[in-house]
Structures are given as structure tokens and as C-alpha cells.
Amino acid sequence: MSDQSNQTTYWKSLNELAQNKEYEKYVEREFPENASEMTDQVSRRSFLRVMGASIALAGFASCRKPVQKILPFSRMPEDIVLGEPLFYASAMPFQDSVTGLLVENNEGRPRKVEGNREHPSSGGGTNIYHQASVLNLYDPDRSRSPLRGGEQATLADFVLFAEEHFADRNQPILFIDEASSSPTYHRLKEQILEEFPNAEWVTYEPFSDNNALEGTQIAFGQRLRTVNHYDRANIVLSLDNDFMSPQNNKNSVEDTYKIAETRKVSSTDDEMSRIYCVENSFSNTGSFADHRLRVKTSQIPSFLYALAARLSQDVDGLSSFEEISNDFSDHEWIDILADDLLENTENSVITAGSQHSPAVHAAVAAINMALGNIGNTVTYHELPFGSDRNENESFTAAINDLNSGTYSTAVILGTNPVYTAPANLNIQQALESVETAINLSDYVTETSRLSNWHVNRAHFLETWGDGLSYTGQRSIIQPQIQPLFGGISEIEFLDIILNGDDPVGYDLVRETWADVIDGDFEDQWEQILHDGIDPDSGFEATSVSLTGDLSAAIQDDLANGPIDGIEISIKPDNKLFDGRYANNSWLQELPESMTKVTWDNVALMSPATARNLGIDPERSFSSDDVPVVRITANGTTIEIAAWVQPGHADDSITLTTGYGRENIGRVADGVGVDTYPLRTTSNMFFQSAEVEATGTTYEIACTQDHQSLEGRDMIRTASLEEYKENPDFATYQSVHGYQVPGLEEAEAEGDSKGPISLFDESYGPDYEPQWGMAIDLNSCFGCGVCTIACQAENNIPVVGKREVARRRVMHWIRNDRYYAGDEENPDAYHQPVPCMHCELAPCEQVCPVAATTHSDDGMNQMTYNRCIGTRYCANNCPYKVRRFNFFNYSKEYLTTGDDPEIIQMAMNPDVTVRFRGVMEKCTYCVQRVNRAKIKAKNETGSPKPVDGSVETACQQACPTKAISFGDLTDRNSTVSQHKMDSRNYTMLEELNVRPRTSYLAKLSNPHTELKPSNQENHSQH
């Protein structure tokens, strides 16, 4: 055998990279300490506290049949077949846009959401917020009734109060709302402002597009929405804009699909787009990029202006930047990036994070204009509900007026400014001093508790509504169930204020659409409800031109320059956003895509910054405790756990919001640290800070070292150029320098399916489909939506922070993140890992009771009633994808849970819920497979469904279509085509377990003159 090996060293954590002794001891320990039982009462109580709706879903499913008398339908409802779910088109609002969805409804209860293929905002994909929305619907901690002065009231009480209170149309009222794209909402808003001449209306979102809109106002004299068409771009430059993640881009599903399409490769004749990313902290977009430059957040403007100055030498329209010279002017990226952009005029996109200054966004617009991108890869659109002012400044002025006694009534819709507003506004004092404060919200929030009236808001799956997608497609939001707690929607709330009577959301929406629909109203109304979209809608592109010199606009950035010393950058959390999803335990337990931290927020910093603060970058494996740092900014101090992030910019610390809440719900309470107090109106995004180690520690539950590689090659990568030179770079022989042991002997005996095996090889009958899966690593960016979709589909429990720390997380599909290169500038890769469904499954060989067996259609299946919990199968699984139920969650929640009849409604009736002592794992969504097989058998006589008629939950949810699944006996199926791709490989092929799940190796498209960050370690296949 050859000694030549092209295997790259990949690592999950700094400790694995260092391979210290403690780490070796950690990975060698087959069973972690305290892995036997939850005996201490602290663990049990905290477990019960944090589970909320999630674990209770599993709890009540696994108890025996309830002793209740039921009656059949005396007359079967039309279109309902018991056991057959129905699907309804709807849309989920998020800030001022909606995403088209399909809602699965089981006998009148919404259970799961999927993307609407007919809707451009979705294309069939979703993000983690969409998938987790069902858990919010069935959250027992949602507000259950209106409150008056903190005491329970009824909606009728509030209607009577509103009718009397708002009879005085001349009173000074301040309305504060969150962003909305609903045409009905804005129609009612306009009517209220006409009826109440002394009313003021401001919109506040802690993270919004306000600066981007102000940037277009500077550049073009109009506040316009920017739409980037990534599918048309050959070059993308992202400046601190994680546009592939929903917390930074409300149109992330559509945009990720489009950019992933430009990177699909099926042959050596294909090309890929190239992505450059400049950012301070490793983001999903940064991990997906071909080149990534780590800089402090405050250095982003300097980098942009240096690039603009370089481009001004070759294109017109950038004269405002000609004289600029700074520390980045001679950076190697500037000339190379400028040349690449100039070679791709009209086919590039430059984009900046929404929180950067209006001047930065104006400069981005000017560069896109100069490069000819506008009208091609970048378009601008007028918003029908757009504001003609700077909303951040208007909100600040309104709160100052509220503090000075200008308004007698404050009406707060949806938003939670007491928690999220800049600390220097002192909004708490303002609400305490106003005569009447009214709040509409999902939970009894920080703002609710300071209001005279709190009204409980209904979930979007409970009410009628409407909205516009990011690009302007109109959709109707259909209710899937009556409001569980009697809540009302925003439009019904406004109608109460306006008319003082009991509102009907259905009538309000139809009244709006009567002015929109031409022709036969009922026919078109029904068609739009069915399709989930008005086909005759969408924003028209606006013709723009630069208003003139931008020199004055960029003066503040030029004068201030980058921050000296340590800066902090405050960003929305990629799971909890601004805190609105804090009580969702699916999201809390989802490992953060880059750090793999769960149930907490942390202060991210580079290894060098950590050392300067006296913090050892290598974590201790004897405990989950990490150092705590004290951060002081603007006279405010917080203490938060420090987390060393490879690839993070030096002298920069990233903080995320949404944590540190109290009295919200059993999941959110006491989790993480509130970072909002560090934000002020003048420093909303980044600022200088004093940071020091406290000498104390804090427990963090992190999954990054679970299921360690131990030196094995799970990830295979190459550049596009290397792939074209050697299309077989991903084969075992190409990576290791020799063939898989036993392959030559098997071929000599006429076996072409794999190496010679010690086990009897048997395959299913020809008349049965043979299922398989392929995952394209070129399209995966680690968003985690597959994990949440699987959890929602398969009744997977949440176990809580303590159990995650004990390596007992129950997710059936995990998303591993690997680094390659040095700790300062590594490349990052993502790999979803479900059960491999091995044809020669090692788990099946060791189970003493045949609880895990092979089905005729090639799936490794579990018989839960047989399992006796030996865990031999998990020990023998080389991929570590089996999960053991250490506790009887059902027993806990059978006796202590609230509202079991509500909690049970979220469960999938087609999936068995497991109990203590049982092993579980990915099933390839066998319930979906069997449903399709039955349908095919009834329609065609064959149990083989047509290709594409069966989708697993993870496959259906993925916004980039990275996962394919289907029948391997159909040579024309998508999954068969992927498995015949030269990039296809299987993990741990040398073990000869012949997994049905395989991967398409990752490709990158680096510039030939710009070295990859891990050049010295990069694979040379």
C-alpha cells in the first residue's frame, strides 16, 4: 500500500486540535460520569422547569390509552379521512415580511409547517423559526387572558374599557408597534391616525432595516428596500452580513436557496459563484464563503471605503472615495477583490449588515451602481407601508416626549421596548408615569407588567391575517385552529380601538382584499387561499440614480475610524433573535451552528484575545465550567461566560441578545445573560468596552466535542480547480493513497457492492423500493433547520441543559461543525449526520433481543417494545447516531404537566413516542415512507412510489435542497444520480458497513491569487 495520503486534519475544538491529555481521557471514556440516573432533586426540578411544551409532547404520548369515552362522528366531515393529514396554505409573519408555508393539519389541529413550493419566499424550504413555530402555538406559558392592573380580566372587559377610553378622539396617544407588512393592519392604522388627530405612531424593532433604508435615502433620495438576486451573481461580497441566517435576513430562505443554486456542481464542466466574507465573528455565511477575512466590526467601514477608493480608479461614480487612504488600502484583499469585481461587472453583489451605519449602506449602493449591478443583481423597491422618516430617531423622540408627559395613553403592539429598547431612554420610567398603558403581546412580558392593560395576542396559526413577502407577494394567513387561550390578532386589537366592538378578523381581511381583487371576488379569494399567494402581486423595481457626492455622508465614519482596544459587538441571537423565541425549548436546545453552545449566550472572542485577558483557550474536560468575564460599557456592567471562537477577530467580543429574562416562562426564565443594557441610542451595534476576567466560572452545555472524529476523515473537500483536475478526489483511494481493505478480494469473487465481509450479505426483494439518502455538503451551511424539522416530525424530546452537558442530547440528526487550518484563520465545514441505515449494520449484529433489524426496503428499524436498554447497539455504532432514553419523561409529565389536552395536540399521531430504557434514532421518516408506499400500491399496484413523492422531514425543510432521498432501484431518481456523482462518498468506508446515507464532497472556489486561510493544511487531492 502507498504511504501517500491527502487527508486533511479536521478538528471540532481547540482541545482536539491540541490533542491534550485531558481531551484524550475525555474521548476514551465510553460512558460519561453520572450517566446512570437523574437522582438529584436539583436535576429533576430543573428538568421539569425548562421542558415547557416540548418534552410534554413526548410525555403524554407514551402513557397508556386514556380512560375516556369517545363518540364517533355522527356525520363524517367533508374531505376528512381519519389518519390522513390535510395541508393548508398560509404564511408566517416575521417583522415586515411573511414567508409562504403549508400547514399540516391532523383532524383539526395544526401539527407541522412546511415550505410552500408555489411561494417565492419559500420555494418549499423553511428556517428554524418556521419549524419551531408550532411549539410556540402549544406553549402553556403563553398569556391566557387579558390583565387589568395585573389582575385577570376578560376580552369583553377590555372591549368595554376601549369603547369608553377611546371615545375621546382628541386625546394625545402614542402608538408603538413592531414592524408589519399586513395590508389590513396598515389600512386600520391609517384609519386610526385619521380618527385620532393628536396621535403619534412609531415603529420600533431592536434589529431592523432602518439603517439600510436611510442609506438608500442618502444615495438615491428615497427610502427603498434592497433586494439582492444572488442567483444572478458570480461574485458576492458580504460585509458583516450573515444573509444566510434568519436573524439577519428576513428573506433568508429565498436567498440561501438562490445562492446555493449558483454552487451546485454535477460535472467538471460546471462553474461556481465565489463568495467573499468580511466579518468579526464566524457566521454561517462566513463558513460558506470561499474567502473569509476576520476584522473588527468597527473596521468594516474602513475596509469598504478602501475598496471603493481602489474601484474609483477604474469606474465612474465613486469620486467621493478617490482620496481615501487607510490601513486597508494596501491590504492584499483590496486589489484582488477589486479586480474580481471589475471582471464581473453587472454580475456581482456587495451587501452589508443591516446594523451598519447609513453611510456604509450608501457606499454599498454607490459601488453596486458603479459596477453596473443595479437592475441586474441588485434591485430597489418602494414599500407601500414604508415610512418617510428615520424610525429609530422617531422612536427616541417619542419616548422622550412620553417621559415629559406629552401623551396620556401609550398603546404598545407586539414589541417589548422595556426589555429591548436602548438603556438610556429610560422607557420603564416613561411607562410608569403615563396615565394609561395598553400592551398586546404573546406573553406577559416586561412591558406587559408595566402596563395598565395587557391583552393576550393570538398565534398566527390561530387568526386571520395577511402580509407581503420581502419582494412583495401578497398572501393570506389562514387560521388552523380556534385561539387556544382566547387571544386576538393585531388587526382585531386595532379594530377594537377604532370601533369599540367585538372584532372578526375574517371580515377585516376580506374588506381589505375586496379593494385588491379584480373580477369575481369569491373565485379569486378561494384560489388565493388555496395557493397561498396572489399571483398578480410583487414589488416593481424602482429606477434609481445617485443624488450626488457622498463625501459628507461618510465623514463621521472617516473621522471616528476603528475603535482602539477592545470593542463589543451586539447582535441578534441566531436562535432566539431579539428574545421573542426565548421560551421555545427546541430553539434553546439547538446547538448554535458555530460554537455548538446550548441553553446560554456567551461572549465570543479569539484565542489571542482570551490569552490577553488571562483566559486559557483550551477548555477543561473535567467539567463544563468556563471562565466568566466582566464587561463594562457606558457605565453598565454585565458578567457573562467567555467562549473562545476560532476565526474570531482579535480585540473584538461578540455578544448576542434574547437571554437573561425573568417571569416569562419556564423555559426562558434565568437562561443566559441580558446584554441589552449595554446598548444606547448612540451605540446600538458596536462600541468600546472594558473587559476583564472575574476569576469565576460558569457551566456551559456544549455539544462540540460529542461524537469526536478521533482522526477519522468524515469531511472531504477540494477546490473547484482541484475537482476539475481530479474528479475522483473524494474516493477512499485518493484520500488515503490506497484502496479500501478487502475491496480487491471482493471484486475477485464477483462482488461489486463493497469489500469482502464477515457477515451474511442480504438485500431486500426486487419488488420493494430500496431507500437511500445523499447529502450535498456543497449546499449545507449549518443552519440547523433539519434538526428542528426532525424534532417536530418525530416527537423528539428536549432534555435540558444539565442533560446536554452529560452528552444525552436526543436529536436524531446532528449537525457537526469542523475546522481545518490554524486556530486564528480556519476554514469551517458543516455535516449533517443522521442514522446511516447501514446494509451491514453493526448495531443489528449485537442486539441480544433483535430490537434493531433490517426491513425489506433497506431501512434499519427499531422495535421499541423489544428494546431492553443494553445500549450495545449504541456502543457498536461507529457514527454515534443512536440516542438512549435515560428517563421516563412521560411519567414526569403525566403527573406534573399543565393542560395535557393542549400539549398532546402537537404530537405526530403517526410516530410512536418512546419511554425510559429505549433506544431511538433516525428512521428515514418511515411513517412518511409507508404512507407513500400505501398510496402507490393503491394507485399502481406497486409499492414503489414515484421519485419525489416521499420526502423526509429534514429534506423537505432544507432551504438549499442539500438532502436527496429516494429509491435506489430507480436509476433515474435524484438520489441515484447523486450517488453516481464522482463526489459521492460514504463515511468510514473502510469499516464496510455499507451505509445507505452518503455525502457529496464539499467544493470551494477560491481566487487563485488569494491564499485560503488554511493553505498550509489544505487538501491537495
N, C-alpha and C positions, 0 to 999 in steps of 0.2 A: 504493500500500500504506500501511496505517496505521502510524504510528510507535509506537502503544501496544503495550507488551509487559508481560506479567505474569510474566515469567520470574524465578525466584528464583536468587540466587547460591549455588551449592553448591560446597563445597571439600573436598578429601581431607586436606590437611595445612596446617599453619600457613604453610608456604612458598608453597603455592598461593594461600592467602588473601592473603598479602603480595605475591605475584607479583614476587619479586625477580629481579634479572638472572641470577643463577646458576641459579635454577629454570628460567627461560626457556631458558637454554642447555641445561639438562638434558633438558627435554622435546622440544627440537628435534633432539636427537641420535638419529637413527633407529637406529643400531647402537651400543650402549654400548661403552666401551673394553674391550679384552681379550675381545671377543666371538667370537673365531675358533676358539680351541683351548685345551684344557686341557694346556698344555705343561709347566708347572712341576710338579715332583715333589711339592711340598707339597700342591698342589691334588689331585693324583691320589691320594696316600696318604690325605688326609683324606676324600676322596670314598669310598674303599673302606672306611674305618673306620666312617663313620656310616651307611652304607646298610643294614647288617644284612640282615634278611629282605626288606625292601621292594624295593629295586632288583634284588635277585637274582631276584625273581619275574619281572621283565622279562628279566633276563639269560638264564636258561635256556630261556625260551620262544622266543627268537628264534634260537637256534642251530639248525642243520640237524637232520634226523631222527636220533636217536641210533642208533649201530650196535649194536643189541641184538636178540637173538632173543626173540620173544614167542610165547606159545601162547594160542589162544582158549579160552574156557570149554568144558570137555567137556560140561557141562550148564549151561544158562543159569540164573542165579539168578532166583527168582521176583520179579516186579514190577520187574525192571531192564531197561530198554531203553537200550542204549549211546547216549550223546549226550543222553539225556533226564534232567535232574536230578530227584532226589526231594527232598521237603520234609518235615522232621520238626519237630514242636512241641517246644520246650524252654524254658529260662528262663536268664537271666544274673543271677547274684547280684552285688549291689553293696552293701556294708555290710550292714545288716539288712533288706534287701528284695530282691525279684527282679523282673525285667521279662520278660513273656512274649514269646518270639521264635519265629520259624520259621527253621530252618537249611537252607540249600540244600546238598545232598549230591550230588557228582558221582562216581559209581562208587566209593562208599565213602570219599570224602574231603570233609569239610566245607569249603565254599569261601566262603560268604557268609551273613550273617544278615539277616533282615528282621523287621519287627514282626508280631506275631500279632494279627490283627484281632479275634479272639474274646476277647482278654485285655484287661481294662480298663486295666491298667498301660501298655499299648502302643497299642491301637486301630489297629495297623498301622504306627505310627511308631517311630522309634528315635532315639538320640542318638549323639554321636561315639564314646563309649566302646563302645557295642554294635557299631557298624560297624567299629571298629578291632580288635575282639577276635580276629578271625581271624588278623591279623598277629601278635598275641601267641602264638597257638597254634603258629605255624610259626617262631617266633623261635629261631634257632640258639643264642642266648645263654642260653636258659633252662637252669636247672640240670638236669644229665643223670643224676645218680646221688646216692645218699646219700654224705656225707662224715663220716669219723670222725677228729677231730683234724686236719682239713684234708686228709686222705688219702682217696682214692676207696674206697668200700665198696659193698656190695650191700644191697638191701632185706632179703634173708634174714639178713644180718649184723645189721641193726637189729632185726629181729624177735627174734632170739636174745638180743640185748642187752636189749631191752624186757622179754622174758619173765623174765629174771633180775633186772633192776634194779627192776622194779615189783612183784616178788613180795612185797616188804616193804610192806604196805598201810598201815603206821603212820608212814612217813617223812613229814616236812614238805615238801610240794611246792607251788610257786607256778605256777599256770597263768595265762598272759597270752594272750588271744586278741583277734582283731578281731571286729567285730560280725557276727552271723549271724542269719538268720531261719529256718534249716533246722530243721524238727521232729525229724528224725533226729539232727542234731547236738546239739540240746538234750536229747533223750532219753538219748544217750550221756553227755553232760555230767552230767546228774543221777545216772546210774549210777556214774560215776567219783567224784563227791563223796560218794556213799553208801559206796563201797568204800574210799575214802581219807579217813578222818575228820579228818586233820590237813592236808588240802589246802585251799588258798585259790585262788579263781578270780576274776580281774578282767578286764575288757574295756577295751581302750584303742584309741581312734581319735583321731588328731590333730585331726580335724574331725568332730564328731558332733552328735547332737541332745540331748546331755546337759543343756545349759542350758535348752533348751525343756522338757524333761521336769521339770527342777527348778522351772521357772516354773509348771507346772500343779500341782506339789506345793504350792507356796506359795499359789496361787489356789484350788485345789479340794481340797487334801489328798490328792491321788492323782497318781501319775506316769502321764500319759496322752499318747498320740500325737495331735497336732493334724492334722486333715485339712481343708484349705480347698477349698471347692467353688466354684471360680472361674466355672463355667458358670452359677451362680445369682446372681452378684453384679453389681450395676450400678456400684458404686464399689469400687475396690481401692486400698488404701494400703500400699505396700511401704516398710518402714523398713530400708534397707540389706540387703534380702533379694533376691538375684538368683535368684528362684524359677524362672525360665525356663531356667536353666543347670544341667547335671547336677552340677557340682562343689558347688553349694549346695543342691540339692534332688534327693534320690534318686528322687522321683516326678515329675521334670521333664517327661517325655514326656506323661504323662496331663494334668498341669496346664497345659502350654503348649497342648495341643490344646483344652482346655476354655476357656481364656481367649481363644484365637484365635476360637473359635466365637461368642463374645459380641461380636466385632468384624467379623464377616462382613457385608458390605453389598452387596446386589444391586439395590436400588432406593432412591428418595428417601423411601420410607415406612419404611425400616429404621432402627433405633437402634443405638447402640454403647455398650458399657460405658466407664467413664472410669477411667484409671489414674494415680495419683499415686505418685511415687517420690522418696524422700529418701535420699541416699547420698553417699559421699565420692568414689567413683571411678565413671566411666562404665561401666555394666554393660549386658548385653543387655536386661535388664528395664527399665533406665533409658532405653535408646534406644527401647523400645517404648511407653513411657509418654506420656501426653498432657501431663503436667506433671512436671518434674523439678527438685528443689531440691538443690543441692550444699552439703553441710555436712561438717564433720569427723566422723569416726567417734565421737569422744568427745562430740559434741553431739547424737547421736541420742536418748539418754535425756532430755535437756532438752527437745527438740522434742516427744517423746511425752508427757512429763508436762505440758507447757504445753497440749497438745491435750486431754489428759484433764481438766485444770482447766477449760478452756473448755466441754467437754461436760458437766461436772458441774453447770453452771448450768441444764441442760435435761433431764437424765436422771438417774435414781436409780442407786445402786450405785457411784458414783465419789467418795464423800465423802472418801476418803483423799487426793485430789488437790486439794480445794477451795482450800486456802490457798497452793498453789504459784504462785510468780511468778518468772519468769526472763527471760533475754534474748529468748526466743521468744514470750513472752506477747503482745507487741504486733506480732508478725510478720504480714504480710498473709495468709500462708497459713492461719494458725490459725483466724480467723473464717470464711473462705471454705470451708475444708476441713470445719470443724465443721458449718456449715450444710448442706453437700452430704451429709455423713454422716447428719445428722438427717432430711434429706428422703428418705433411702433406708434407713431403719431396717429391719432384717431382710433387707436386700439389699446388704450391704457386707461387705468383708473387710479386716481390719487384720492385717498379718503383719510379723514382724521376723526379721532374720537369725539363724541358729541360734547364732552365736558371741557374741551379745549376752548380757548378764547375765540370770540367772534373774528378777531384779526386773523387767527390761524385758518379758520374756515373761509374767510375772504381770500386769503392767499392760495388755499387749495383750489377754490373756484377759478381764480385767475390762472393758475397753472393748467388746470384742465381746459380752460378756454384757449390758452396759448398753444397747447398740444393738439387742439382740434378734437378733443374728446366730447365736448358738449354737443348734444344732438346725436351722438353715436353710442358711446359707452356711458355717458352721464346725461341725464335729463333733469329739468327742473319743472316743478308743478305748483300751481296755485292751490291753496287749500280752501275749500268752501267754508270751513269753520275756523280759518286762520285769524290770528289776532293782528291788529295794526300797531302793536306796541311791544316793548320788551316785557314779557310776563314776569320775569324774575324781579325786575325793578318795580313793576306794578304791585307785586305781592309784598315786597318790602315796604313800599309806601302805604299800602292798605293796612298792614299790621301796625305801622307807626300811627296811622290815623285811629285805628281801633284802640290803641293804648292811650291816645289823647282824648278819647270819648266822642269821636265823630259819629260813631254808629251805635244804635241802641240794640240792634239784633245782628247776630252772626249766624249764618247758615253754612254748615260745612258738609259737603257731599263727597263721601268716599275717602278723601285724602285724610291724612293723620298728621297735621302740622306740629302738634305738641311733641311728637316723637321725632319727626324728620326735619323740621324747619331749622335754619341756622340758629345757633345758640344765642347770638347777640340780639335777636329780635324779641326775646322775652315774650313769646306768644302765650305762655302759661299765665302770666300776669294780665295779658290783654283779655283772655277768655274769662278770667276770674272777675274782671272789672265790668264786662259788658252786661247789660240787663238780661238779655235772653240769648242763649247759645243753643243751637239745634244741630245735631250731628246725625248723619246717616252713614252706617258702616256695617261691615260683616260681623265684626267682633266688638265687644265692649273695650274699646281702645283707650290709649292715654288721652286722646281728645274727647272721647265719649264721657270719661269720668269727670271732665271739667265742664260739661255741657248741662244745661237745664233739662234738655230733652235729648234722648238717644233713640233713634228709630233703627230697628234691625233691617239690614238690606238683604234681599234675596240673592241667591246664587244665579249666575247666568243660565244655568240649566233649569231654573225654576220659573223664568219670566220671559215675557215677550220683549223683544228689543230689536235694534237694527244697528248697522255700523258700516263703515267704509274700511276696506283694506288699505294697506300702506300705499298702494298705487291706485286706489280709488274705486275698486269694485264694490258695489253695494250688496249687502247681504241682510237677510232677516234672521234674527235669533229666535228659535222656537223653544218654548218650554218643554221639558221632557217629563216633568212631574210637578204636582202642586207644591207650593212652598212648604217645606217640612216644618218650619218654625214660624210660618205666617208673615215672612218678610215681604217687603215691596221693593220694586226696582227704582232706579233713579228717575225714570220718566214718570212713574206713578207718584213718587215723592214730590216732584215739581208740580204735577197736576193738582195735588192736594193744596200746595201753597197758592197756586193760581186760582183754583175754582172752589176749594174747600169742600170737596165731596169725595166719596169713595171712588178711587181710580180704577180703570180697566185698561191694562197695558195693551191688550189686543186691539181695542178700539183706537188707542192713541197711535199705535204703529200704522194701522190701516189708514188713518186720517192723513198721516204724512205721505204714505205711498200712493194715495189717491192723486196727489199732485205730481207724482213721478211717472206712473204707468200710463202710457198712451194705449188706446184701444180697449179691448174687453178686459176690464179690471179683474174680474174673478178668475178668468182663464190664466192671465199672466201672473196673478198673485199665487195661484196654485203651482204654476210652473216654477216660479222663483223659490217657493217653499221647497219644492221637490229637488231642484238643482242646487240650492244653497247660494245662488249668485244671480244677479241681474246681468244678463249678457250684454246689455247696452250701456254699461257703465264703465268708468275708469277715467282717471285724470288725463287731460290733454297736456302735452308738453308745451311749455312756455318758451317763447323766443327771448333770449337774454343777450345783453351786451354790457360790458364793463362800464361803470359810471365815470371812471377816471382814475386818477392817481391814488394808490393805496398807501402811500408813504405815511400819511397822518395816522391811518388806522393801525399800523404796525409799530408806531413809535413807543407805546408802552411796553410791548414785548422786547423791543430792542434796548430800551432804557433799563428795564429790570434785569434782563438776562437770566441765565440759570441760577438756581439757588446754591450758595456756598454751604458746604457742610451737609448735614443730613436733612432730607426732606421726607415728608409723609405724603402719600397719595391715597385719597379716599375714593373707593369705587363701589358700585353696587355688587352685591354678592351674586355669584353665578347660580346659586340655588334658591336663595330667599329673596333676591332682588333688593328692594328697599325695606324689607321686613314684612311685606304683605303676605308672604308664604311661610312665615316663621312657625306656624302651628301645624305645618304639614310634615309628618314624620317620615314619609317616603323621601322627601327632599332633604330633610335633616340627616338621614342616614345614608344618602347617596354620597359616595366618596367624591370629594372635589376633584375635578378632572386632572389637575396637575400635582397637587400636594397629596391627594388621597386622604385628606382630613375629613372626619365626620363629626357632627354634633358640636361644632365650635367654629369661631373665626379666629384667625391668628395674625400676627404681624410678620409679613413675609420680608425676608432680607437675604442678601447674598452671603456666601460663605465669608468673604473678606470683611463685610460689614459686621457680621457676627463676631469674628475674631477681634475686630477693633473694639467691640463692646464687651469683650471678655467672655464670649459665649463659644463653647466648643461646637463646631458644626456637626460633629458626629453624635447622634443620639445614643443614649444608654438603652440597652436591650434588657436590662434587668427590671425596668419599669417603663411606664408610658409617660412619665413626668418630663416636661421640657422647661427650660428657663423662662422666666417672666421678665418683661421689660417695662419700664415706666416711660411713658411718652407725654411730654408737655408741649402744648401749643396754645397760643393766645390766652395764657393764664389758666388753661384747663388741663388736667392730668388724668390719664387713664393707665391702667395696668393690664397687660394682655400677653398671652403666650407668644414667644418668639419662635418662628419657624424658618429654618434655613432652606432657601429655594435655589437650587442650581439654575444658572442662567439669569438670575435677577440682577438688576443694575446695582452697582455699588453706591453707598451713601443715599440710598432710596429705600423707603419702607412702605409697603402696600398694606392698607387696611380695607376691610370690607364692612358694609353696613348690614342691618337687618337683625342683629342679635342684641342680647342684653335686655330683653323685655320682661315685664312682670305683670301678673294678673291678666294675661291674655288667654292662656290655655295651658293644659297640662303638658303639651309638647314644647311650646315656646318659652315658658317661664324658666328663667335662670340659666338659659343656654347662651354661652358666649358673652361678649363684651359690647356694650353700646358705644359706637365710635362717632355718632352724630354730634355729641357735644364739642368735638374738635372742629366742626365746620362753622364758618361765619360767612356773612354775605360777601365779604371781600376775599375769602379763601375757601371757596366751595369745593375745590378739586385737589389742589396741592399747596403746600406751604412748608416753611422751615419748622423744625421741631428739635427739642432737646430729648435725647434718648439715653437711658442708662439701664443696666441690668440691676434687678432688685435683689438678686441672690436667692429668690424663692423659685418654686417650680409649680407647674400646673399639669394635670393629667390631660393628655390629648389622645383620642381614639383615632388611629390612623391605620389604613389598610395597605400602605405602600410596600411593606415587607412581607405581607401574606403571600403564600404561594410563590416562593422565591425561585428564580431561574437556576441557581446553583451552577452557573457556567454554561447552561444549555442554550442552543440557538432557537429561540421562539420567533424572533423577528428577522426577516431577511429584506435587505434594501439594496438599491443601486441607483445611480443617476440615470437619466434618460439616455445619455450618451453611452454609458456602460451597457445598458439594456440593448441598445441597437447593435453594439459590437458583440454582445454575448446574450442572446435571448434566453438562454438556459441558465442564467446566473443563479436562479433560486433553487436549482436542483441540489440534492444532497451532495452529489459528487463535486459540483462546482464550489460549494461552500467548504466542504471538508477535505477535498482532494482525493477522495476515494469513494467507491460505491457503497451503498447500504450493505452491511454484512448479511450474507445469506441470499442476496438477490441473484447472484450468478448461479448458485446452486439450484434455486427455484426455477430459473429460466431453463436450465439444463433438463429439468424434469417436466418442462412444458407449462409451468405455471407463470403467467404474466401478471398476476394480480398483486404480487409483492414477494418479499423474501420468504424463504422456507420457514415453516412454522412448526412448533412443537404441538400446537393444538389442532383439533379437527376443524377444517375449514368448511363452513356450510353457508349457503346463501339462500335467500327466500325464493319461492316459486316464481316462475316467469310471469304468471298472470297477475301477480301483485306488483304494485309500484315499489321502487327501492329509493327511499328518501335520502337526500344528501343536502349539504349546505356549503356555500363558498362565501368567504368574507374578503372583500377587496380592501386591503389596508391603504390603498391609494386614495380611498374615499373617506376613511374613518378619521375623525378629528377629536374623538374622545368626549363627545357631549354628554353621554350617559343616558340618552333617551331610551336606548334599548333596555337598559336595566330597569327603568321605571315602567316601561311598557310591559315587560315580562312580569314585574311585580303586580301590576294592575290586572293582568290577564290570568295569573296563576295563583292568586290568593297567598302570596308570599309574605310572611310576617316580618315586622320590624322588631329588632331585639334590643335596641337601646345602646347608649354609649358604653356602659360597662361591659356588655357582652361583645360589642365590636372590638374593644380593646383585648378581649380574651380570644379573639380570632374566631368568633362564632357567627359572623355576618351570614345571612341566609340567601343573599342574591344568587339566582340561578345563572345569571350571566354577569361576569365581572368585566371591567374594562381596565386591563393592565396598561400602565404607562412606563415606558423605558427611555433611558437616556443613552446617548453614545457620545463620547468625547470627554473633554475635561469638565470639571465642576463649574468653571466660570462661563463657558460658552458651549454647552452641549446642544446636540440636536435631540428632539423628543419624538417619540413614536407611541401610537396607541394600538391596542389589540384587544378586541372583544373576545372573551373566552367562555363559551357555553360548554355543555357536555359534548364530547366529540362523537358520541354514538359509534364506538369502535366496532368493527366487524369481528375482531378477535378481542373482545372487551376483557381486560384483566379483572374488572370488578365481578364479572359473571363467574369467573373461574374459582373465586374464593368464598362466595356467599354460601354458608352451610345450609340454608333453607330455600335456596333458589328464589329469593325475593327479587333479584335483578336478573332478567332474562332477555333474550333477543326475540323480537317479533318477526313475523313473516315479511313485513315490509321494511326490515332493516333497522329498526329503532331499538335502542337499549331502553327497556322499560322497567318500571318499578311496580311491584305488587306490595302496597303498603301494609296490607293485613298480614303478610307473611314476615315482614321485617321484624327481627328481634333485637336490632340495635348493636350488633357486634362491631360494626364500623370497619370490618375487614375490607369492604369494598372501597371505602374512602382511603384507607391505608394503601391499597393496591392501585389506586388511580394515579397515573403519572401526571395528569393535568390538574389535579386537585379541584375538581368541579362539583364534588358531592357535598351536600350540606346536611348536618345532623340536627334533629330537634332535641335539644338538651332539656327542654321544659315543656310542660303541658299548658300551653298558652290558653287553650280553651277552658281548662279548669279555673284558671285565674279569672278570666273574664265572664265565665258562666255565673260566678257569684259576686263579682265586684263591678262589672261593666255597667254603664248607663245606656238606656234606650237600646236594648238588643234588637228590637224590631227595626230600628233605623239603621243600625250598624250592619245587620245582615243583608240589607238591600244592596250593598256594594259588592257582595261576593259573586264570583262567577259560578253559576249553578252547574256548569259542565266540568268543573275541576274539583277533585277530591281535596279536602283540607286535611293536612297531616297532624299527627299528635305526637306526644313525647315518646322518644325512643325510636323514631322512624327516620330513615334516611330519605332525602329527596334531592332532585336535580332537574335540569332542563329535560323536557320531554319532547322537544320539537313541536310544542303545542299540539299534542296528539289529539286533543278534543277538536281542534280545527281540521286536522287531517282526516279524522274519522267522519266528521260532518261532510267534508267534500267527497270522501270515498262513497258514502251512502248516497249522496246526491248523484254522483256519476254512475253508480250501479243502477239506480232507479231510472236514469235517463238513457244510458247507453248499454247497460248490461255488463260493463267492465268496471272494476273498482279503481281504475286508473283515471284520476281527474286530469283535465286538460292543463297544460302548463300555465301557471299564473293564477289558477283558481284557489290555490292554497298558499296562504302567507302566514308565517309565524308572527307573533306579536312584535318581536324585535325587528324583523324585516319590514313589516308594514309601517312601523313608527319612524324608521331611519330617514332623515331628510335628504341624505345624499345617495340613497339606494345602494349602500355598501354591501348589503347582505342579499344573496340569492338563495332560493330554496326550491326544491322540486324533485321530480322523478328522474333518477339517473338512468333508467332504462329508455327514456326518451332522449335520443341523441341530439335532438333539436331544442331541448329545453334550455333555458337560460343558465341553470346551474351546471348542466352538462357542458355547455360551451365554455363556461368559466373554468371547469375542471380540465378542459383540454387546452387551456391557455398555458403558454410556456412559463408564466409567472406563478402558476399554481404549485403549492407545496403543502405538506402536512407537518404539523408539529411533532417532534420526537419520532420521526420516521424510522429511525434505527431500532425502535422498540417493536416494530412490526405488529402493532395493534390495529392498524388499518382504520383510522378514523374516517367517518363519513363527512366530517366537517374539515374543510381545508381553507387555505388562505391564498390570496393573490398578493405577491410581494410588493412592498412599498417602493415607489419611484419618486425621485426628485428631479427638478430641472434647474440646477444651479447655473449661474453665469460662469463661463469658462475662465474669466479673469478675476473672479471673486471667490476666494477660498471658502469652502464650507467651514462652519465653526469647529467641526471635529475632523478637519482634514487629516491630521496625523493618525487618526484611528479609523478613518472611513474605509468601508469595504472596497476592495479593488477586485471586483468579480471579473 
